[in-house]
């Protein structure tokens, strides 16, 4: 059964935590990781690119010259796609790029990402993290105590406004709630800093029983 060290906010190790092998010691499926990452990235595309067809471009109402006798190629409109300033053939139109994959595949990919992160020693666990008010200084001090100087994703069991406001101005530090975690969040940060209640929530939400 995989284990991870548990630290307090002073950076001192206060124990170890056994992790669910189902979540943190799963078989890593790299192909599925890629597929789910592509799905999440596609959902982020705005899909607002737009071009005009020849029917939407202004002008070109009359035939530029007569059909025969000029020695030039025949044309019906100066807004034909082969003219400069004409319409665009098969250009982008507003659309949604979002598509879906089965829930079980998404959960399996997330377990693969968490397993990979743990194997790379990229997961730290805090015994507790509570702030009475937004204090960026306190979060910076905690990260320094833990020796975290690269990108960090701080994951809590429940949404916490004080923690969110305390981290939003710190470069390369982001927050997430355990049950909304996705593989892009995990793969895009060097370290996953989890609170103990976040670990419990992850194991509750992303187990096989919840995926069925």
N, C-alpha and C positions, 0 to 999 in steps of 0.2 A: 504494500500500500504506500503510495507516495506521501511524503511529508514535506513541510515547509516551515522555516523558522518564523516565529512570531515576535514582532518588535513593538516597543512602546514609542511614544512620540519623542522620547529623548534619544532614540536610536539604540536602546539596549535590548538585547534578546531576552525575552521573558518566557520563552517556551517553544514548543513545536506543535504543529497542527497536522493531523492526519487528513488527507484529502481523498475525496471519492475517486477510486481508480476508474470508475465509469466515465467521469468527466475529465480528470487530469492525467489519466494514464491510458487513453484510448488509442486505437490504431490511427495513425495520421494518414489521411487521404488527400494528397496534394492536388490531384485533379479536381476533387470536389471543392477544395479550398479555392482554387482558381475560379471555378464556375460560379460559386456563390459570391466571390468578390466582384466578378464581372456583373452579376445581377444587381448588387448594391450600388456599384458605380453607375450602371445604366439608369437606375432609379433617381440618381442625383442630377442627371442631365436635364436642362431646362426645356429643350426641344422647341425653342422659340425662333430658330433660324427660318427665314422665309425669303423666297424669291418670287418674281412676277412672271407669269406666262405671257405669251404674245397677246392674249386677250385682255390682260390687265395693264400692259405698258401703255403710257399715254402717247397719242399720235398715231400716224400710219393709217389714216382713214381712207386715203385714196391711193390708187395704183401709181407708183413713182414714174413710170413711163409706159407707153403703149406696148402691147404684147409683141408685135412684130415690126421689123423694118429698122430697128435702131442699131442692130449689130451687138447689142448687149444681152446678157442673160435675162430671161423673163422673171419678173418679180411682181408680187401682188401687194406687198406692204413693206415699208422700211422698218417695221417692228418685227420682222421675221427673226427667228433665233440666229440666223446666219449673218445678220447685220449687227454692227456695233450699236449698242443702245437698244437692241431688240429684247424680246423675251428670253427666258432661260428654259432650256429643255431639261426636264427631269431634275430640276433644282430642289433644294430642301424646302419643305413645307412644315408649318407647326404640327407637332406630333408628340405623343408620349412614348418614351423609350422604355418605360417600366414594364417588366414582366415578372412572373412569379415562378418559384420553384417549390416543390413539396416541403412542408414544414420539417419533416423528418430529415431531409437532406440538409436543410439549413442548420438544424440542431447538431447533426453529425459533423458538419464543417466547423461549427463553433467549438465542439469538443476537440477536434483536431488542432485548432488554433491554440486553445488553452494548453493542450498537451505539449505542443511545440514550444510554447512560451515557457512552460515549467522546465522542460528539458534544457532550454538555453539559459536557465537561471534568471529568467526575466520576471519572476513573480515574487513580490514581498507582501507580507501580511502584517497589518497593524492590529493590535489588540482592541483599540478603541480610538475614535476620532470624533470629538465634539467641540464645537465652537459656539460660544454664547452670542457672538456678533461677528460680522465679516471682518477678518483680520488677515490680510495678505502676508504681513510680517510673520505671523505664527506658522502659516503653511510653508513659507520659504525656510524658516528655521527647522521645521520638521524634515523637509526634504534634505537640507544640509546635514542634519543629524543622521539621516539614513544613508548619506553619501550618494544621493541621486542628483547627478548633474546633467543627465540627458533627458530625452523626452519621457514624460510620465503620464499614464492614465490612472487617475485616482477614482476607484470604484467604490461606491457606498451601497448599503443595503436598500436604502430609501432615499428619495430626493431630499437634499438638504440645501436650502437657499444660502445659508451662511458659508458653507463650503464652496458652493458654486461661485458666489461673489468674491470669495477670498482667492480663488485660483484664476479667474478669467483674465487678469492682467499679467499673469506670469507666463513668459514665453515657453512654448513647448510643454505646457502642463494643461491637461484637460480633465474634465470629470465625466462620469457616466454613472447611471443607476444599474444595478446588477441585472435586473430582468429585462433591460433594453440593450444589453451588450451585444455587439455584432463583431464579426471577424475583422472588419476594417479598423475598428477601434483598437483591437488587440494587435494586429500586425503593423499598424502605423506608429506604434509607440515602443520605445526600447524596454520600458519597465511597466509592469502592471502592479499598481499598489492597491491591494484589496484590504478592506476592513474585515474583521471576523464575521460580522453579520452579512457582508457582501458575499463571502465564501459560502455561507449557509444558504443564502438566497439563490446563488448560482446553482448549487447542488440540488436545490429544491425544484427550480424552474426547468433546468436543462437535463434532467435525468431521462432515461428511456421511457419511464412511465408517463412523463409529461409530453413526450414526443409522439406517443401512439395516438 
